[in-house]
């Protein structure tokens, strides 16, 4: 519990330093943010129905980073973890576990991967969708599961290679969902993605 508390506290304090609520000044982001606050706790609460040693299920953390930026995603995920633990009949320890391993760790890994793609890969639409949203989410989710196992509390630590295999498969499910939704948002609701802009990822018009 100490490790989870430290990770969540540090991430929360860093996020607050950026005053992330400013992202909601954009009217287009308010409706999807409220939808996330309603839907994600239900998804996280469903994990209470799974075996205790089962790896973390779909979280949506990486998608929140793409939509609202890392600081706002951190604060949102704290609320989601608290509500998800309460709906699932958990206690404070369960809320901290969810906040750390379903939220803070994969979201922070997604941020680091996103920054790397912006620095080292071409500024192209498919780089944003495939490299950042799809492959980046898969890598961030696998990394979070591996760190959870290394901490001694995760599924892989309890079930060995079978737990890592399950975490790997779940990571690709998370990646597919995040990549598909990102592609849809880019096409029809680009204003829902704070980390996306036509000026950065689309080629200039031919004159």
Residue, then its C-alpha position, 0 to 999 in steps of 0.5 A: x500500500x505504501x508504494x501505491x500511495x507514494x506513486x499516486x500522491x506524487x502524480x497527483x501533486x505534479x498534476x495539480x502544479x499544472x492547474x489541469x482544470x484549465x483543459x475544461x475551459x474548452x466546451x467541447x471537452x466537458x461532455x466527454x470528460x463527464x462521460x468518462x467519470x460515469x463510465x470508467x468507474x463502472x468498468x473498474x468496479x467490474x474488476x471486483x468480479x474477477x479472481x483476485x490474482x487476475x491482471x488489471x482489466x481495461x482501464x482507459x487511462x491511456x485514452x484519457x491522456x490523449x483526450x485531456x492531457x496527462x495532468x487532467x487525466x491524473x485527477x480524473x483517474x483518482x476520482x474514477x479509482x475512488x468511485x470504482x472501488x466504492x462501487x466494487x465494494x472495496x476499501x481505501x487500499x483497493x482504491x489506491x491499488x486501482x489508482x496506481x496500477x490502472x491509472x497512474x502507472x499506465x497513464x504516465x508510461x503513455x505520456x512518456x511514450x507519447x513524448x518520444x513519438x513526438x520527438x523522434x517520429x515524423x509528424x504524421x496522422x498515422x504516427x499519432x494513431x498507430x504509434x501513439x494511440x495503438x502501440x503506445x497504449x499496448x506498451x504502456x499497459x504491458x509495462x504497468x502489468x510488469x511493474x505491478x508483478x515486480x512489486x509482488x502484488x500483481x497477477x504475474x507475481x502470483x501466477x508466473x508466465x500465465x499471468x504475464x500472458x494474460x496481461x499481454x493479451x489484455x494490453x492488446x485489447x486495451x490498445x485496440x480499443x484506444x486506437x479505434x476510438x482515437x481514429x474515430x475521434x480524429x475523423x469526427x471529433x478532433x476537438x475531443x483530443x487535446x493532444x491532437x491538432x491538424x496543424x501538427x499531424x496533417x500535411x499542409x495543403x497543396x497550393 
